[in-house]
Amino acid sequence: MEWYYAENNERRGPLTEAEFNELIRTERIGPATQVWRAGWENWKPLGEAGVLAAGVARCVECGQTFPPSEMLAYEGVWVCPNCKPVFFQKVKEGIDPRGQMEYAGFWIRFVAKFVDGVIVGVPGYALQFGASAFLQDEPEKAMIAMFVGWLISFILQLAYSVWLTGKYGATVGKMACGLRVVTPNGQKISYGVACGRFFAEILSGMILYIGYFMAAFDEEKRSLHDRICNTRVIRRRA
């Protein structure tokens, strides 16, 4: 990979990795020097490129240092060989390579929730009121049937949300809208967190849905249940 740098407002290069590292070692170029290499959109200071004064670069994922020749430069950051699979999985899931995430806004989350509501809500209401409709002349049995239907519906909703979110990071509605639930650093959430988030979401609805509306005003688009469980909802990348 060839390097270029700016000196006295003139472009210098191309340089090999070895030549570039020698310039760093001899301090001919420093953290403020503008540099560029193939694959970068813009020039940037050497310090912001993740290259250290000792002729090594720091991996954005694990924080360890390696010679630049052993690493991959991607959109202004460096990735070591061991971290490539994890790093590019994060990129695929919508995490910016500079450590930023594209948070999903209120309306796209509303659409995802609506889709999930159709998938699990309609069958749930059918279970609750379908059986009781056949027992109109027996009120006590109708109430029992409605309760059993509600219980089965609740269990189905719980299983639907926890299993899909814990395994894939998203329910069908979120998948359809290109969304994913993650931890603050972009990692996949556990089944336990997915379960806690399901019950916390009930609380968001109980307080006149204010918990949901919080996502419209939070800088990280967090709803109340995101705050309780310390999760984020991000957009997947294509």
C-alpha positions as CSV (number, residue, x, y, z in Angstrom):
1,M,0.0,0.0,0.0
2,E,1.5,3.4,-1.0
3,W,1.4,6.5,1.2
4,Y,1.4,10.2,0.4
5,Y,2.1,13.1,2.6
6,A,2.0,16.9,2.4
7,E,5.0,19.1,2.9
8,N,5.1,22.8,2.2
9,N,1.7,22.6,0.6
10,E,3.0,20.0,-1.9
11,R,2.1,16.4,-2.2
12,R,5.0,13.9,-1.6
13,G,4.9,10.3,-2.7
14,P,4.1,7.6,-3.4
15,L,6.0,5.9,-0.6
16,T,6.2,2.3,0.4
17,E,5.3,1.2,3.9
18,A,8.9,1.0,4.8
19,E,9.7,4.5,3.5
20,F,6.7,5.9,5.2
21,N,7.6,4.3,8.6
22,E,11.2,5.6,8.2
23,L,9.8,9.2,7.9
24,I,7.8,8.7,11.1
25,R,10.8,7.2,12.9
26,T,13.1,10.0,12.0
27,E,10.3,12.5,12.9
28,R,10.4,14.1,9.4
29,I,6.6,13.8,9.6
30,G,4.5,14.0,12.8
31,P,1.0,13.8,14.1
32,A,-0.1,17.0,12.4
33,T,1.2,16.1,8.9
34,Q,-1.5,15.5,6.3
35,V,-1.4,12.0,4.9
36,W,-3.4,10.0,2.4
37,R,-3.5,6.4,1.1
38,A,-5.6,4.5,-1.4
39,G,-9.1,3.8,-0.1
40,W,-9.4,7.1,1.9
41,E,-11.9,9.7,0.9
42,N,-9.9,12.7,2.2
43,W,-6.5,13.6,3.5
44,K,-6.2,13.7,7.3
45,P,-3.6,14.4,10.0
46,L,-1.2,11.5,10.7
47,G,-2.4,11.4,14.3
48,E,-6.0,11.0,13.3
49,A,-5.1,8.2,11.0
50,G,-4.2,6.0,13.9
51,V,-0.5,5.9,13.1
52,L,1.7,6.4,16.1
53,A,5.1,8.1,16.2
54,A,7.0,4.8,16.6
55,G,5.9,3.6,13.1
56,V,3.1,1.4,14.4
57,A,-0.7,1.8,14.2
58,R,-3.3,1.1,16.8
59,C,-6.2,-1.3,16.1
60,V,-9.5,0.5,16.5
61,E,-11.1,-2.8,17.8
62,C,-8.7,-4.2,20.3
63,G,-6.4,-1.2,21.0
64,Q,-3.2,-3.1,20.4
65,T,-0.4,-1.7,18.2
66,F,1.1,-3.3,15.1
67,P,3.2,-2.2,12.1
68,P,0.9,-0.7,9.5
69,S,2.1,-3.2,6.9
70,E,0.4,-5.9,9.0
71,M,-2.9,-4.1,9.3
72,L,-5.9,-3.1,7.2
73,A,-6.8,0.6,6.8
74,Y,-10.5,1.1,6.5
75,E,-12.2,4.5,6.3
76,G,-9.6,6.2,8.4
77,V,-9.1,3.5,11.0
78,W,-6.8,0.5,11.4
79,V,-7.8,-3.1,12.0
80,C,-5.4,-5.9,13.0
81,P,-5.8,-9.3,11.4
82,N,-7.3,-10.9,14.4
83,C,-10.1,-8.3,14.7
84,K,-11.1,-8.2,11.0
85,P,-14.1,-10.7,11.4
86,V,-15.6,-8.9,14.4
87,F,-14.9,-5.4,12.9
88,F,-16.6,-6.1,9.6
89,Q,-19.5,-7.9,11.2
90,K,-20.1,-4.6,13.1
91,V,-19.8,-2.6,9.9
92,K,-22.4,-4.9,8.3
93,E,-24.7,-4.4,11.3
94,G,-24.6,-0.6,11.0
95,I,-21.8,0.5,13.3
96,D,-19.7,3.3,11.9
97,P,-15.9,2.3,11.6
98,R,-15.0,5.3,13.7
99,G,-17.0,3.9,16.6
100,Q,-20.3,5.7,15.9
101,M,-23.7,4.1,15.3
102,E,-26.6,5.2,13.2
103,Y,-29.4,5.2,15.7
104,A,-32.9,4.4,14.5
105,G,-35.4,7.2,14.8
106,F,-38.9,7.2,16.3
107,W,-41.0,6.7,13.2
108,I,-39.0,3.8,11.7
109,R,-39.2,2.1,15.1
110,F,-43.0,2.8,15.1
111,V,-43.3,1.1,11.8
112,A,-41.3,-1.9,13.0
113,K,-43.5,-2.1,16.1
114,F,-46.7,-1.9,14.0
115,V,-45.5,-4.9,11.9
116,D,-44.7,-6.9,15.0
117,G,-48.1,-5.9,16.4
118,V,-49.8,-7.3,13.3
119,I,-47.8,-10.5,13.5
120,V,-48.4,-11.3,17.2
121,G,-51.2,-9.0,18.2
122,V,-53.9,-10.2,15.8
123,P,-53.5,-13.9,16.7
124,G,-53.4,-12.9,20.4
125,Y,-56.7,-11.1,20.2
126,A,-58.2,-14.0,18.3
127,L,-57.2,-16.3,21.1
128,Q,-58.6,-14.0,23.8
129,F,-61.9,-13.3,22.3
130,G,-62.5,-16.2,20.0
131,A,-63.1,-18.9,22.6
132,S,-65.2,-16.6,24.8
133,A,-67.4,-15.8,21.8
134,F,-68.6,-19.4,21.8
135,L,-69.4,-19.2,25.5
136,Q,-71.6,-16.1,25.6
137,D,-74.3,-17.9,27.5
138,E,-71.9,-19.1,30.2
139,P,-70.2,-15.9,31.5
140,E,-67.9,-17.7,34.0
141,K,-66.5,-20.1,31.4
142,A,-66.2,-17.2,29.0
143,M,-64.0,-15.2,31.4
144,I,-61.9,-18.3,32.1
145,A,-61.5,-18.8,28.3
146,M,-60.5,-15.2,27.8
147,F,-57.9,-15.4,30.6
148,V,-56.4,-18.6,29.1
149,G,-56.4,-17.0,25.7
150,W,-54.6,-13.9,27.2
151,L,-52.1,-16.1,28.9
152,I,-51.3,-18.1,25.8
153,S,-51.0,-14.8,23.8
154,F,-48.6,-13.3,26.4
155,I,-46.4,-16.4,26.3
156,L,-46.3,-16.3,22.5
157,Q,-45.4,-12.6,22.5
158,L,-42.7,-13.2,25.1
159,A,-41.2,-16.1,23.2
160,Y,-41.4,-14.2,19.9
161,S,-39.6,-11.1,21.2
162,V,-37.0,-12.8,23.4
163,W,-36.0,-15.6,21.0
164,L,-35.7,-13.4,17.9
165,T,-34.0,-10.5,19.6
166,G,-31.6,-12.7,21.5
167,K,-30.7,-14.8,18.5
168,Y,-30.8,-12.3,15.6
169,G,-30.9,-9.0,17.4
170,A,-34.2,-8.0,15.9
171,T,-37.8,-9.1,15.6
172,V,-39.5,-9.6,12.2
173,G,-40.7,-6.0,12.3
174,K,-37.2,-4.7,13.0
175,M,-35.7,-7.0,10.4
176,A,-38.2,-5.7,7.8
177,C,-37.2,-2.1,8.6
178,G,-33.5,-2.8,8.7
179,L,-33.1,-2.3,12.5
180,R,-31.1,-4.1,15.2
181,V,-31.0,-4.0,19.0
182,V,-27.5,-3.8,20.4
183,T,-25.5,-3.0,23.5
184,P,-23.9,0.5,23.8
185,N,-20.7,-0.6,22.1
186,G,-22.6,-2.4,19.3
187,Q,-22.4,-5.9,20.5
188,K,-25.2,-8.5,20.3
189,I,-27.5,-8.5,23.3
190,S,-28.0,-11.7,25.4
191,Y,-31.3,-13.6,25.8
192,G,-31.4,-12.3,29.4
193,V,-31.3,-8.7,28.2
194,A,-33.8,-9.4,25.5
195,C,-36.2,-10.8,28.2
196,G,-35.7,-7.8,30.5
197,R,-36.3,-5.5,27.5
198,F,-39.6,-7.2,26.8
199,F,-40.9,-6.5,30.3
200,A,-39.4,-3.0,30.4
201,E,-41.3,-2.3,27.1
202,I,-44.5,-3.1,28.9
203,L,-43.7,-0.3,31.4
204,S,-43.1,2.0,28.4
205,G,-46.6,1.3,27.3
206,M,-48.3,1.5,30.7
207,I,-47.3,5.1,31.2
208,L,-49.5,6.3,28.3
209,Y,-46.7,5.2,25.9
210,I,-44.5,8.0,27.1
211,G,-41.7,5.5,27.3
212,Y,-41.9,5.1,23.5
213,F,-42.1,8.8,22.7
214,M,-38.8,9.4,24.7
215,A,-37.0,8.0,21.6
216,A,-38.0,11.1,19.6
217,F,-36.2,13.4,22.0
218,D,-33.2,11.4,23.1
219,E,-29.8,12.1,21.4
220,E,-29.3,8.3,21.0
221,K,-32.9,7.7,20.2
222,R,-33.4,5.7,23.4
223,S,-36.9,4.8,24.6
224,L,-37.5,4.1,28.3
225,H,-36.9,0.4,27.9
226,D,-33.6,1.1,26.1
227,R,-32.6,3.2,29.1
228,I,-33.6,0.6,31.6
229,C,-31.8,-2.2,29.8
230,N,-28.9,-0.1,28.4
231,T,-29.6,-1.0,24.8
232,R,-29.6,0.9,21.5
233,V,-31.6,0.4,18.3
234,I,-29.5,1.0,15.2
235,R,-29.9,0.8,11.4
236,R,-28.3,-2.1,9.6
237,R,-26.1,-1.3,6.7
238,A,-27.0,-2.7,3.3
